[in-house]
């Protein structure tokens, strides 16, 4: 906001730019003076060809002009900015984990260092230092992308997501109803008809159908923003809880998941990752490729 002090890192870049701009402006002003004086003599020679009386003063004036230091060239300006940027990114990379840890401690969220980022609560946070952006993931699926690289902002999003995504209750009856409808539609789209025997549908296709069902039943005006759409992370949570629920496990025809073959793992079009522990979405888990609904 206007009036607020400029952060020191930003001020360093402003200083590099201002120094380059001043050098260019000073050099341009000097060249303009020289150009204007030469133009004046040229016009004078055209109207009154008195060479000596006009050229001598011109030479004297040019000699009296103090030369300005050569301004930085474009390659030199680029190099100065690149040096400053490398230092800034290195500082950001070294200092940001501490800022993130402090923000997590203030919000009472556990933080864990991962190979590609951080585990904060149940979520994985991936950093893009080059773009000064962060993204939040759950069960290897993106939840929020392109967040500013600001520790309190990231932790605030995670706290809200945990409440809306993980802590929200699950209506098993409603989920079963929507799941079965999604399975039937996915099979019908694939085969054109429903099977007589057990129903088997690819899990990514089932997710697409149940996502359409869930999102189409909520009026757009009732959602605060697009992030509240029914997404893959919520589907993973509800599916895992439903499959492991007593109502499904002890039922006469429990619905089961089919483990993905190796070539289908890590391919979002072929399988869905479900964590072993729902409270640690970035931890161990299994890829599943299909869901099987026994026909009674």
C-alpha positions as CSV (number, residue, x, y, z in Angstrom):
1,X,0.0,0.0,0.0
2,X,1.1,3.6,-0.5
3,X,3.3,4.9,2.3
4,X,4.4,1.5,3.5
5,X,8.2,0.9,3.6
6,X,9.6,-1.0,0.6
7,X,11.2,-4.4,1.7
8,X,14.9,-4.4,1.5
9,X,15.0,-7.1,-1.1
10,X,12.8,-5.1,-3.4
11,X,14.7,-1.9,-2.7
12,X,17.9,-3.6,-3.9
13,X,16.3,-4.2,-7.3
14,X,14.9,-0.7,-7.4
15,X,18.4,0.6,-6.8
16,X,19.9,-1.4,-9.7
17,X,17.1,-0.1,-12.0
18,X,17.4,3.5,-10.9
19,X,21.1,3.5,-11.4
20,X,20.7,2.2,-14.9
21,X,17.9,4.7,-15.7
22,X,20.0,7.7,-14.4
23,X,23.0,6.7,-16.5
24,X,20.9,6.4,-19.6
25,X,19.0,9.7,-18.9
26,X,22.2,11.6,-18.3
27,X,23.7,10.3,-21.5
28,X,20.6,11.0,-23.5
29,X,20.5,14.6,-22.2
30,X,24.1,15.1,-23.1
31,X,23.5,13.8,-26.6
32,X,20.4,16.0,-27.0
33,X,22.5,19.1,-26.2
34,X,25.2,18.1,-28.7
35,X,22.6,17.3,-31.3
36,X,20.7,20.6,-30.8
37,X,24.0,22.6,-31.1
38,X,25.0,20.8,-34.3
39,X,21.5,21.3,-35.8
40,X,21.8,25.0,-35.0
41,X,25.1,25.4,-36.9
42,X,23.8,23.3,-39.8
43,X,20.8,25.7,-40.2
44,X,23.2,28.7,-39.9
45,X,25.4,27.4,-42.6
46,X,22.5,27.0,-45.0
47,X,21.3,30.6,-44.5
48,X,24.7,32.3,-44.1
49,X,27.7,30.3,-45.3
50,X,30.2,32.0,-43.0
51,X,32.2,28.9,-42.2
52,X,34.9,30.2,-39.9
53,X,32.7,32.4,-37.8
54,X,30.2,29.6,-37.2
55,X,32.5,26.5,-36.9
56,X,35.0,28.0,-34.5
57,X,32.2,28.7,-31.8
58,X,30.8,25.3,-32.5
59,X,34.2,23.6,-31.8
60,X,34.6,25.7,-28.6
61,X,31.2,24.8,-27.3
62,X,31.7,21.1,-28.0
63,X,35.1,21.2,-26.2
64,X,33.5,22.8,-23.2
65,X,30.9,20.0,-22.8
66,X,31.9,17.7,-20.0
67,X,31.7,14.1,-21.1
68,X,29.2,12.0,-19.2
69,X,30.2,8.5,-18.0
70,X,29.2,5.8,-20.5
71,X,25.8,4.4,-19.5
72,X,25.4,0.7,-18.8
73,X,24.7,-1.3,-21.9
74,X,21.7,-3.7,-22.1
75,X,23.9,-6.8,-21.5
76,X,25.4,-5.0,-18.5
77,X,22.0,-4.2,-17.1
78,X,20.8,-7.8,-17.6
79,X,23.9,-9.1,-15.8
80,X,23.3,-6.8,-12.9
81,X,19.7,-7.9,-12.5
82,X,20.6,-11.5,-12.9
83,X,23.3,-11.3,-10.2
84,X,20.8,-9.6,-7.9
85,X,18.1,-12.1,-8.7
86,X,20.3,-15.1,-8.0
87,X,21.2,-13.7,-4.6
88,X,17.5,-13.0,-3.9
89,X,16.4,-16.5,-4.9
90,X,19.2,-18.1,-2.8
91,X,18.2,-16.0,0.2
92,X,14.6,-16.9,-0.3
93,X,15.4,-20.6,-0.6
94,X,17.4,-20.5,2.6
95,X,15.1,-18.3,4.7
96,X,11.6,-19.4,3.6
97,X,11.7,-22.8,5.5
98,X,12.2,-20.8,8.8
99,X,9.3,-18.4,8.0
100,X,7.1,-21.4,7.1
101,X,8.0,-23.2,10.4
102,X,7.2,-20.1,12.4
103,X,3.8,-19.7,10.6
104,X,3.0,-23.4,11.3
105,X,3.9,-23.2,14.9
106,X,1.6,-20.1,15.3
107,X,-1.2,-22.2,13.7
108,X,-0.3,-25.4,15.6
109,X,0.2,-27.3,12.4
110,X,3.0,-30.0,12.1
111,X,5.6,-29.4,9.5
112,X,7.8,-32.0,7.9
113,X,10.6,-31.6,5.3
114,X,10.0,-33.6,2.2
115,X,12.1,-34.3,-0.9
116,X,10.1,-31.9,-3.1
117,X,8.7,-29.5,-0.5
118,X,7.1,-29.7,2.9
119,X,4.4,-31.7,4.6
120,X,2.1,-29.4,6.5
121,X,-0.7,-31.1,8.4
122,X,-2.2,-33.5,5.9
123,X,-1.0,-31.6,2.8
124,X,2.1,-31.4,0.7
125,X,3.4,-27.9,-0.2
126,X,5.5,-27.6,-3.3
127,X,7.6,-24.5,-3.8
128,X,8.5,-22.8,-7.1
129,X,11.2,-20.4,-6.0
130,X,11.8,-19.1,-9.6
131,X,8.2,-18.0,-9.9
132,X,7.7,-17.1,-6.2
133,X,4.7,-19.5,-6.2
134,X,3.5,-22.4,-4.0
135,X,1.0,-25.2,-4.5
136,X,-0.9,-27.4,-2.1
137,X,-1.5,-31.0,-2.8
138,X,-3.3,-33.9,-1.2
139,X,-3.0,-37.6,-2.3
140,X,-0.8,-36.5,-5.2
141,X,-3.6,-34.3,-6.5
142,X,-3.4,-30.5,-6.7
143,X,-5.7,-28.6,-4.3
144,X,-4.6,-25.0,-4.7
145,X,-2.2,-23.7,-7.3
146,X,-0.2,-20.5,-7.8
147,X,-0.3,-19.2,-4.2
148,X,2.1,-16.3,-3.5
149,X,5.3,-17.5,-1.7
150,X,4.1,-16.0,1.6
151,X,4.3,-18.3,4.6
152,X,1.3,-17.0,6.6
153,X,-0.9,-17.1,3.4
154,X,0.1,-20.7,2.7
155,X,-0.6,-21.8,6.3
156,X,-3.9,-19.9,6.3
157,X,-5.1,-21.8,3.2
158,X,-4.0,-25.1,4.7
159,X,-6.0,-24.4,7.9
160,X,-9.1,-23.6,5.9
161,X,-8.6,-26.6,3.6
162,X,-8.2,-29.0,6.5
163,X,-11.4,-27.8,8.0
164,X,-13.4,-28.0,4.7
165,X,-11.7,-31.1,3.2
166,X,-10.7,-33.4,6.0
167,X,-12.8,-32.4,9.0
168,X,-16.1,-32.1,7.1
169,X,-18.4,-35.0,8.0
170,X,-19.2,-37.7,5.4
171,X,-22.7,-38.8,4.6
172,X,-22.1,-42.5,3.7
173,X,-25.7,-43.0,2.4
174,X,-25.4,-40.0,0.0
175,X,-22.0,-41.0,-1.1
176,X,-23.0,-44.6,-1.8
177,X,-26.0,-43.4,-3.8
178,X,-23.8,-41.0,-5.9
179,X,-21.0,-43.6,-6.2
180,X,-23.3,-46.2,-7.6
181,X,-24.8,-43.7,-10.1
182,X,-21.3,-42.7,-11.2
183,X,-20.3,-46.3,-11.7
184,X,-23.4,-47.0,-13.8
185,X,-22.9,-43.9,-15.9
186,X,-19.2,-44.6,-16.4
187,X,-19.9,-48.2,-17.6
188,X,-22.7,-47.0,-19.9
189,X,-20.5,-44.4,-21.5
190,X,-17.8,-47.1,-22.0
191,X,-19.9,-50.1,-23.1
192,X,-23.2,-48.6,-24.0
193,X,-25.0,-50.9,-21.6
194,X,-24.8,-52.2,-18.1
195,X,-23.4,-55.7,-17.4
196,X,-25.4,-58.6,-16.0
197,X,-22.6,-59.7,-13.7
198,X,-20.5,-57.5,-11.3
199,X,-20.0,-53.9,-12.3
200,X,-16.5,-52.8,-12.9
201,X,-15.5,-49.2,-13.8
202,X,-12.3,-47.3,-14.1
203,X,-11.7,-45.2,-11.0
204,X,-10.7,-42.0,-12.9
205,X,-13.9,-42.2,-14.9
206,X,-16.0,-42.8,-11.8
207,X,-14.5,-39.7,-10.2
208,X,-15.4,-37.6,-13.3
209,X,-19.0,-38.7,-13.1
210,X,-19.4,-38.3,-9.3
211,X,-17.7,-34.9,-9.6
212,X,-20.3,-33.9,-12.2
213,X,-23.1,-35.2,-10.0
214,X,-21.9,-33.4,-6.9
215,X,-21.1,-30.1,-8.6
216,X,-24.3,-30.0,-10.6
217,X,-26.5,-30.4,-7.4
218,X,-25.0,-27.2,-5.8
219,X,-26.2,-23.9,-7.1
220,X,-23.3,-21.7,-8.2
221,X,-24.4,-18.9,-5.9
222,X,-24.1,-21.2,-2.9
223,X,-20.4,-21.7,-3.5
224,X,-18.0,-19.0,-2.2
225,X,-15.4,-19.8,-4.9
226,X,-14.4,-22.4,-7.4
227,X,-12.1,-24.1,-4.9
228,X,-15.2,-25.4,-3.2
229,X,-16.1,-27.6,-6.2
230,X,-16.1,-31.3,-5.5
231,X,-12.6,-32.3,-6.4
232,X,-10.3,-35.4,-6.4
233,X,-9.0,-34.9,-2.8
234,X,-12.5,-34.9,-1.3
235,X,-13.4,-37.9,-3.5
236,X,-10.3,-39.8,-2.2
237,X,-11.2,-39.1,1.4
238,X,-14.9,-40.1,1.0
239,X,-14.1,-43.2,-1.0
240,X,-11.4,-44.4,1.4
241,X,-13.7,-43.9,4.4
242,X,-16.7,-45.5,2.7
243,X,-14.7,-48.6,1.5
244,X,-13.4,-49.1,5.0
245,X,-16.7,-48.4,6.8
246,X,-18.4,-51.1,8.8
247,X,-21.5,-50.7,6.6
248,X,-19.5,-51.7,3.5
249,X,-17.0,-54.2,5.0
250,X,-19.6,-56.2,6.8
251,X,-22.3,-55.9,4.1
252,X,-23.4,-58.9,2.0
253,X,-21.8,-57.5,-1.2
254,X,-19.0,-55.1,-0.2
255,X,-17.7,-52.7,-2.9
256,X,-14.0,-53.2,-3.5
257,X,-11.2,-51.4,-5.2
258,X,-8.8,-52.9,-7.8
259,X,-5.1,-52.3,-7.3
260,X,-3.5,-50.7,-10.3
261,X,-1.0,-52.6,-12.5
262,X,2.4,-51.0,-12.6
263,X,2.0,-49.3,-15.9
264,X,-1.1,-47.5,-14.7
265,X,0.4,-46.1,-11.5
266,X,1.2,-42.4,-11.4
267,X,-1.0,-41.9,-14.4
268,X,-4.0,-39.8,-13.4
269,X,-5.9,-41.0,-16.4
270,X,-5.5,-44.6,-15.4
271,X,-5.5,-44.7,-11.6
272,X,-6.2,-42.8,-8.4
273,X,-3.8,-42.6,-5.4
274,X,-5.3,-43.3,-2.0
275,X,-3.1,-42.6,1.1
276,X,-2.7,-45.3,3.7
277,X,-3.5,-42.7,6.4
278,X,-6.0,-40.0,5.4
279,X,-4.4,-37.6,7.9
280,X,-1.1,-37.8,6.0
281,X,-2.1,-37.2,2.4
282,X,1.6,-37.1,1.3
283,X,2.5,-40.4,2.9
284,X,2.4,-44.0,1.8
285,X,-0.5,-45.3,-0.2
286,X,-1.7,-47.3,-3.1
287,X,-2.8,-46.6,-6.6
288,X,-6.1,-48.1,-7.6
289,X,-7.4,-48.4,-11.1
290,X,-11.0,-49.6,-10.8
291,X,-13.9,-50.1,-8.5
292,X,-15.9,-53.3,-8.4
293,X,-19.6,-53.4,-7.4
294,X,-20.9,-56.9,-6.9
295,X,-24.4,-57.7,-8.3
296,X,-26.6,-59.3,-5.7
